[in-house]
Amino acid sequence: MPDGGETPYPAYRRYALRRPDKRSAIRRARLYNG
């Protein structure tokens, strides 16, 4: 599981919910999850 350290998954999940483009958020979330 790669961890950039900038945005933890829980925080990124909140960010993804705020973003209108969920498809892009899911793509990035998959990259964060590895």
DSSP file (Angstrom, degrees, kcal/mol; ACC not computed):
  #  RESIDUE AA STRUCTURE BP1 BP2  ACC     N-H-->O    O-->H-N    N-H-->O    O-->H-N    TCO  KAPPA ALPHA  PHI   PSI    X-CA   Y-CA   Z-CA
    1    1 A M              0   0    0      0, 0.0     2,-0.2     0, 0.0    33,-0.2   0.000 360.0 360.0 360.0 104.0    0.0    0.0    0.0
    2    2 A P        -     0   0    0      0, 0.0     2,-0.5     0, 0.0    32,-0.0  -0.443 360.0-164.2 -67.6 134.6    1.8    3.1   -1.2
    3    3 A D        -     0   0    0     -2,-0.2    29,-0.0     1,-0.1    30,-0.0  -0.932  16.6-175.6-127.5 109.7    1.5    6.0    1.2
    4    4 A G        -     0   0    0     -2,-0.5    -1,-0.1     3,-0.2    28,-0.0   0.827  32.4-139.4 -71.2 -31.3    2.3    9.5    0.0
    5    5 A G  S    S+     0   0    0      2,-0.2    -1,-0.1     1,-0.0    -2,-0.0   0.171  82.1  90.1  93.8 -19.5    1.8   11.0    3.4
    6    6 A E  S    S+     0   0    0      1,-0.3    -3,-0.0     0, 0.0    -1,-0.0   0.950  96.8  19.6 -76.4 -49.2    0.0   14.1    2.1
    7    7 A T  S    S-     0   0    0      4,-0.0    -1,-0.3     3,-0.0    -3,-0.2  -0.909  74.8-146.8-129.2 106.6   -3.5   12.8    2.1
    8    8 A P     >  -     0   0    0      0, 0.0     4,-2.7     0, 0.0     5,-0.2  -0.245  32.6-107.2 -61.3 157.3   -4.6    9.8    4.3
    9    9 A Y  H  > S+     0   0    0      1,-0.2     4,-2.5     2,-0.2     5,-0.2   0.900 118.1  51.8 -57.9 -45.2   -7.3    7.6    2.8
   10   10 A P  H  > S+     0   0    0      0, 0.0     4,-1.7     0, 0.0    -1,-0.2   0.924 113.7  44.3 -57.8 -44.3  -10.0    8.8    5.2
   11   11 A A  H  > S+     0   0    0      1,-0.2     4,-2.1     2,-0.2    -2,-0.2   0.893 113.3  50.9 -66.8 -39.5   -9.3   12.4    4.4
   12   12 A Y  H  X S+     0   0    0     -4,-2.7     4,-2.8     1,-0.2    -1,-0.2   0.855 105.2  57.5 -67.1 -33.0   -9.1   11.7    0.7
   13   13 A R  H  X S+     0   0    0     -4,-2.5     4,-1.9    -5,-0.2    -1,-0.2   0.919 107.4  47.1 -62.8 -42.3  -12.5    9.9    1.0
   14   14 A R  H  X S+     0   0    0     -4,-1.7     4,-1.5     1,-0.2    -2,-0.2   0.907 112.5  50.4 -63.3 -41.1  -14.0   13.1    2.4
   15   15 A Y  H  X S+     0   0    0     -4,-2.1     4,-1.7     1,-0.2    -2,-0.2   0.895 108.2  52.4 -63.9 -40.2  -12.3   15.1   -0.5
   16   16 A A  H  < S+     0   0    0     -4,-2.8    -1,-0.2     1,-0.2    -2,-0.2   0.870 106.5  53.4 -64.3 -36.6  -13.7   12.6   -3.0
   17   17 A L  H  < S+     0   0    0     -4,-1.9    -1,-0.2     1,-0.2    -2,-0.2   0.842 108.9  49.8 -67.5 -32.0  -17.2   13.1   -1.7
   18   18 A R  H  < S+     0   0    0     -4,-1.5    -1,-0.2    -5,-0.1    -2,-0.2   0.822  95.3  87.2 -75.0 -30.9  -16.8   16.9   -2.1
   19   19 A R  S  < S-     0   0    0     -4,-1.7     6,-0.0     1,-0.1     3,-0.0  -0.486  71.0-147.0 -72.4 137.3  -15.6   16.5   -5.7
   20   20 A P  S    S+     0   0    0      0, 0.0     2,-1.3     0, 0.0     3,-0.2   0.781  88.1  73.3 -71.4 -27.4  -18.3   16.4   -8.3
   21   21 A D     >  +     0   0    0      1,-0.2     4,-1.5     2,-0.1     5,-0.1  -0.690  55.2 167.0 -92.1  89.2  -16.2   14.0  -10.5
   22   22 A K  H  > S+     0   0    0     -2,-1.3     4,-2.9     1,-0.2     5,-0.2   0.828  71.2  63.7 -71.3 -30.9  -16.5   10.7   -8.6
   23   23 A R  H  > S+     0   0    0      1,-0.2     4,-1.9     2,-0.2    -1,-0.2   0.921 106.5  42.8 -61.5 -43.6  -15.0    8.7  -11.4
   24   24 A S  H  > S+     0   0    0      2,-0.2     4,-2.5     1,-0.2    -1,-0.2   0.893 112.9  54.1 -67.6 -38.6  -11.7   10.6  -11.2
   25   25 A A  H  X S+     0   0    0     -4,-1.5     4,-2.8     1,-0.2    -2,-0.2   0.905 108.0  49.5 -61.8 -41.3  -11.8   10.3   -7.4
   26   26 A I  H  X S+     0   0    0     -4,-2.9     4,-2.4     2,-0.2    -1,-0.2   0.906 109.1  52.2 -64.5 -41.1  -12.2    6.6   -7.6
   27   27 A R  H  X S+     0   0    0     -4,-1.9     4,-1.5     1,-0.2    -2,-0.2   0.930 114.2  42.4 -61.0 -44.7   -9.3    6.3  -10.0
   28   28 A R  H  X S+     0   0    0     -4,-2.5     4,-2.5     1,-0.2    -2,-0.2   0.885 111.2  55.6 -69.3 -37.7   -7.0    8.2   -7.7
   29   29 A A  H  X S+     0   0    0     -4,-2.8     4,-2.6     1,-0.2    -1,-0.2   0.900 105.9  52.0 -61.1 -39.8   -8.4    6.3   -4.7
   30   30 A R  H  X S+     0   0    0     -4,-2.4     4,-1.9     1,-0.2    -1,-0.2   0.888 109.5  49.9 -63.5 -37.6   -7.4    3.1   -6.3
   31   31 A L  H  < S+     0   0    0     -4,-1.5    -2,-0.2     2,-0.2    -1,-0.2   0.897 111.4  48.4 -67.3 -39.4   -3.9    4.4   -6.9
   32   32 A Y  H  < S+     0   0    0     -4,-2.5    -2,-0.2     1,-0.2    -1,-0.2   0.888 113.5  47.0 -67.3 -38.4   -3.7    5.5   -3.2
   33   33 A N  H  <        0   0    0     -4,-2.6    -1,-0.2    -5,-0.2    -2,-0.2   0.813 360.0 360.0 -72.4 -29.3   -4.9    2.0   -2.1
   34   34 A G     <        0   0    0     -4,-1.9    -3,-0.2    -5,-0.2    -4,-0.1   0.464 360.0 360.0  86.1 360.0   -2.5    0.3   -4.4
